[in-house]
Amino acid sequence: MSPVEIGAISVVAIVALVYLGVYIPIALGMVSFVSIWVISGKSILAFNFLKIAVGDSVTEYAFATVPLFTVMGLLVSRAGLGTDIYTVMNRGFRHVTGGIGIATVGANAVFAAVTGSSIASASVFSRISVPEMQRYNYNPRFAVGVVAGSSVLGMIIPPSAMLIIYSFVTEQSVGEMFIAGIIPGIILTIAYIIGIVLVGRFWRSFLGDVKFSDDMRPMPVREILDKTVPIVSLILIVLGGIYTGWLTPVEAGAAGALAALVFAVLRRKISWRDLWKTAIETGHITASILFLITMASLYSRMLGYAGLPNELHQALQSYNLGFFEVMVIYVLLMLFLGTLLDTASVILIVVPLFIALIESMGLSLVWFGIVTVIGAEIGLLTPPLGISCFVIKATLNDPDITLKDVFYGAFPFAVIMLCVLVLIIRYPVLSIGLLG
C-alpha cells in the first residue's frame, strides 16, 4: 500500500477505536506510531517521531495556560460564583416569560468566561437551574434543554480548552484564538435568548404552563454587587488583560487563578483540604490534556509524513470546489463525527486533514478555528454521544427525566447553534474583527 492509503486507513482506525471506547490519546498515539513504522519499515523512525512529538509539544511556554485556567475554573466553582450570578440574573428576569431560561443562558455565558468548561457548566446549572424551573411548572424538556444548550458556551467563550488545543494543532496564537471567540460567544448567547423569547411566544407547550410568584422580590443593590463584583473582576482581569495586551494568556491565567483563590478565601468557601483536592484535580486534568496534545502532535506528523493532507487538497482541487462547497463538506463531516466522538477528538482528527486546503484558499486559520469548535460543539447536544446531555442526566439523577427528554430538549438549541455557525462562516469578520 502507498503511504497515502496507510494514512487514510489510520484515520478510519482512530475513529473506530475512539468510538469503541479506547482512550483518545492512546488511539491517536498507537495508530500513528504503527502507521509511521509501516510506512517507513523502520521502528527507529517511529520512535524518533514520538521523541520529537514529546519534546516539541507540551514543553512550549503557551501550554502553561492549561493548568492555570484549570485551577481558576475549579476555584470559581468552589467559591460558588456560578450560583451567585445565576441568582442575580434570575431575579432580574423574574417577570419575563421564559425568564429563568434566559437567566440560565446569561449566567452560563458569564460562568463560561471564567471557567471554559462545558462539562462544569452542565453540572453546576443542572443542580441550580433545573429544579428552579420545575418549581415554576416549566416543561422538564425545556429545562434540561436550556442547560444543555447554554453549557456549550464554555467551549466557545474564552478561556476555552478546545481553543487551546486547536491553537496547538494549527500553530496559532492562544491569545488571538481567545479574542476571536468573544463575539461568536456573545452572538450565540443572544441567539439562545431570542430563541427562548420566541418559544415563549409561539411554542408555549414546549415552554410549559409557567407560573409566576411574588416571592422573588427585587434584590438590594448591595447584594447584587456582592454577588457580581468577583466574577466581573475575573472577566476583566483575564479577557481584559489579554485584549489590551497588558497580559499574555499565561499571565492572565496566573492572575485569574490568584484572584479566584483570593475570592474563595474571602468568602470562606475553601479549606486547606479543598485546596489540596483542587490541586490534585488540576493535576489530573492538566496531565490528560497535555497527554492528548502530545499524541495529537504525533498524529499530525504522521499525516504529514504520509502526505494525506496534500493528497486531500489536490483531490478537492481537481473537482474545482469553491469556498461554499468545501465548507459544506467540512461542516457535514464535523456534524457527523460530532454525533459519534467528543469535541477534542473531532478537532484533532479532522483539522490536520484540512489545514493545507484552508491555507491555500487564503482563509484565516483563526476564523477556521471558531468554525471548527462551534461545529464540533453541536455534537455535545446530539445522540448517541452528546456528552453534555449525559452529564445533565447523571447530575440530576431524576427518574422522571429520561435521557431521551434531555436530547429532545437540547435539539432546538443545536439548531440555533447550526444557524450561528452558518452566520460565522458567511461573515468571517464576526470572529476575527477584534483582531484588527
N, C-alpha and C positions, 0 to 999 in steps of 0.2 A: 504493500500500500504506500501511497505517496504521503509526505508529511501533512499536506492539507487534509487528506482523508482521515489520517490519525487524529489530527486536531479536531475535526468535526465530530468524530466518534467520541473523543474525550469530553466535549461539551455535553453531548447527549448522556454520556455515562455519569457526569457530575449531577445533571438534573435528576436522573433516575435515582442515584444514590441518596441525594438530599430528600427527595420525595419519599424514599423508603425509610427515612429516619436517621440516616448517617449524619453525624455532626458535621456542619458545613465546612469548617477548616480542614477536617480530616478528609472529606470528599475532595475538596479542592487540591490539597497537598498530595494525597495519594495518587489521584488520577494524573495530575500534572507531572509528578516525579516519574511515574511509569511511562507516560507518553514521551517525555524527553529521552528516557532510556531507550524506548523502542525506536524512535526516530533516528537517534544518533548511533544506536548499537553499542553505546559505551556508558556504563554505570557511573564512571567518574565524572562525566559531564553533567549527569543529573544531580550528583552531589554538589558539584560546583555551582549549578543554578540555585540549589537550595541554600548554599552558603551565602551567595550574593543576595538572595531574597531576604534572608535574615539580617544581613549586615546593612542593607540599603533601605530598609523599611522602617521598623519601629524605633531605630536609633535616631531618626530625624527629630529635630527640636520641635517641630509643629505638633507632633503626637503627644506632647505633654498636655495638650488640651483635653485629651481623653480622661485621665484621672481627675483633673481639676474640675471640669464641668460635671463629671460624675458625682464627685463628693459634694459639689454645690447643690445639685439636684436632690441628693439624698438628705442633706441638711435642711433644705427648703421644705421637703415633705415632713421631716420630723418636727420642724418648727410650726407646722400647721398653717403655713401661709396660703396653701391652696384652698383650705376650708374657709379662711378669712375672706379672701377675695370673692369666693362664691357667695358668702353670706351678704356681703355688701351689694353685689350685683343682684342677688335675689330680692333684696329689699327694694332696690331701685326699679325693678320691673314687676313689682308685686301686683299691679292692677292692669297689666298688659296681657292680652290673650296669648298664651304660649310663653308667658314671661319667664317661668322657671327654666324652660328650654333655652331661651335667649340668654339668661344668666349663666347657664351651664356652658354655652358656647363661648361667651365673653370671658368667663373665669378660666376656661380651658386654654384660651388664647394667651391670657396673661401668664398662666401657670407654665405654658409651653415655652414662654420667653425666658424662663429661668431654669427649666429642667431639661427640655429637649428630649423627653421620653414619652412616646405614645402609650407604652405599657403602664408607666407610672400614672399618667393621666386617666387611663381607663380604670385602673384600680382605685384611685382616690375618689373620682367622681361617681363611680358605681355605688360607693358607700354613702355619699352625702347627697347626691342629686336624685338618684332613682327613688329612694324611699320618700323624699320630699315630694316628688311628682305624684307618686302613688297616693300620698296623703290628700292630694287635691284632685283625685279622680282622673289623672292623665292616663291615656291608654298605655299599658305596660310596654307595648312595642315601640311607641313613640319615645317613651322614657329611656329605654335602653338604646334606641337608635340615635338619640341626641348625644348620649355619652360616647357611643362608638364612633359616630361621625366626627365629633369635635376632638376626640382623643388623637386623631391623626395629625392635628395641628402641631403636636410635639415634634414631629419629624420634619416639618417644613419651616416653622418659625424658629430662628436660631436662638440659642445654640442647638445643633442637631447632630447626633452621632452619625446619621446617614449622610449628611452633608460632609462630615469629616472623612468618612470612608470614600465617598465619591471624589473628594478633592485629592485623596491619595492615588486612587486609580487613574485619574486623568492629569495628575501633577498640577492641579490648580491651587490658588491661594485659599486657605481656610477662611481668612478674613473676608475675601471677596464673595465666597460662597455664602457666608453668613449674611452679609449685606444684601445679596441677591434674593435671599429667602424672605426678607421683611415684607415687601409689597405683596408678593403672591400669598403669603400667610394672612395678611390683612384682607386681601380680596376674598380668600376662601372663607374667612370668618364672617365677613359681610354677606357673602352669598348664602351661608348657612342661616344667618339671622333672617334674611329676606325669605328664604325657603320656609322657615318656621312661621313667619307672618302670613305667608300665602297659604300654608296648611291650615292655620287658624281661621282663615277667611273662606277658603274653598273646599277644605277637606276635614271638616270637624270630626268625622268618625275616626280618622287616624289620630287626631289630637286627643280625643276623649271628651267625656262630659265634665269639663273643668269647672270647678267651683272656686270662688274667691272667699277670702276670710279677712276679717279686720284685725286678726291677731298679729299680722306683720306690719307693725307700726313703723313710721319713718325712723331711721337710725340717727342718733345725735352726731353732729359734725365731729366731735372729739373721738367718738368710737370709730367713725369712718376713717379718720386719719390714722388712728392706732392700728387699724387692720390693713390699710393700703400703703402707708408710707414704706414699710420694709420691702415689700415686693416691687414697688415702683422704683425704690432706690437701687435694688439689684438690677433691674432692667436698664436704668440709666448708667450704672457702672459698667455693665457688660456690653450691651449694644451701643450705648452712647460712647463708651471708650473706644470701641472698635471703629465705629462710623467716623468719629472725629479724628482718628489716627493717634490719639493720645496713648492708647494701649494696643499691643499686639493681641491676637486671640489667646495666646498663652498667658500673658499678663492679665488680660480681662478675666480669664478663668480663675487665676490665682486670687485676684481682687474680689471676685464674686464669691469664691469659696470662703474667704476670710470674712466677708460681710455676712454671709449666710450663717457662719458659725457664731458671730457676734450676736445676731438677732436671736438665734436659738438659745444662746446662753442668757441673754437679757430677758427672754420670755420664760426662762426656766423650763424649757421643753427638752433639754438634753442632759443626760448624766454622763459620768465617765464610762459607764457600761455601754450606753447608747453610742458614745463617741467611738469606742472600740469596735462595736458592731458596724458602725458606718465605715470605719477604716477597712475592716475585713471585707465588707460588701463591695466597697470601692475597688479593692484589690482583685476580687473575683471578676467584677465587670470589666475592669481595665485589662486583665490578663486575657479574657475571652475575646475582647475587641482587637487587641494587638496581635493575638494569635491568628485571628481571622484576617487581619491586614497582611500579615506575613505570608500566609498561604495564598492570599489573593495576588500578592506580588509574584509568587512562583507561577501561578496560573497565567497571569498576564505575559510573563516572559515565555512561558510555554507556547502560548498562542502566537506571539511574535516569531518564535523560533520555527513554528510550523507554517507560518505565513498565512494563517487563516484570515486575519483582518483584511489584509491586502487582497486576498482572493475574493472575499465577500464584496469589497469595494469595487473590484473590477467586474464582478458578476452583476451587481446592481447597475453599474455604469453602462454595461452592454445593453441593458434594457431601456436606456435613456430615461431613467426615472428622475423626475423633478423633486423639488422640496416637498410638495404635498404628498406624493406617492411614498417617498421614503418615510415621512413622519407617520403616515397611516400604518405602514408595515411595522414601524418601531412601536407605536402605541398599542397596536393589536397584539404584538409579541409580549409587551410588558403586561398588558391586561391578562393575557392567557397564563403567563408564568406566575403572575401575582395571585392567581386562584390556587396555585399549587405550592409556591415557595414563599418564604418570608422576604421582606424588603431588601435586606442585606444580600441575600443570595441572588436575587434578581439583578441588583446593581452590579455585583461582582462578576456574574456570568455574562450578562448581555452587553454592558458598556464597553469592555475591551474589544468586542467584535465590531462596534460601530464608530470607534474613535477616529480611525483613518478616514472614513467616509464623511463624517461631520466636519472634520478639519479641511478636507478637500473642497467642501462646499462653502467654505468661508464662514461657517456658523460659529457662534460663541459657545465654548465648552462650559462656561458658567451658566448660560441660559439652558443649555442641554442638560446640565445637572439638575436644575429646578424641574424641568420637564420629566426627567427620569425619576426623581424622588416622588413627585406627585403621582405619576403613573404607577409606580411600584406600590405606593401607599394605598391606592384603591384596593389592592389585594388584601389589605388588613380588614376590609369590610365585606369581602366576598367569600363564599364557600368554595372548596371544602376546608381551606386552612383558616383564613380570617382570624389572625391571632388576637386582635383587639376584642373580637366577639367572644372568643373562648375565655379571655381574661375576665370580661364582664360577667359571663355566665358563672365562672368559678368563684369570682368575688362575691356575687350576690347570693349564691347557694340557695336560691329560691325555687322550689319545685313547681311553682305556678308560672314561672318564666322559663320557657324552653330555649334551647339553642336556636331552634327554628324561629322563635319570636325575635331573638336578637338579630339574626340575619335579615329577617323581614323588615325590622325597624331600621336597620343600617342601610338598606338598599337605596332609599331616596337620597341619602347623603352621599352615597357612592356615585349616583347620577350627577349630583351637584358638583362633586369633585371632577368628574369627567368633563363637565361643561367649563369649569375653571381651567382645566388642563388645555382644552381647545383654545380658550382665550389667551393663555400664556404662549401657546405655540403660534397663534396668529399675530400676537403683538409682543415680540421679544423684549421690547423696551420696558414692559411691566416688571421684568425680572432684573434687567441689567441697567435700568435707568439711573439708579442711585450710584452706580459705579462711575458715572460721568463718561 
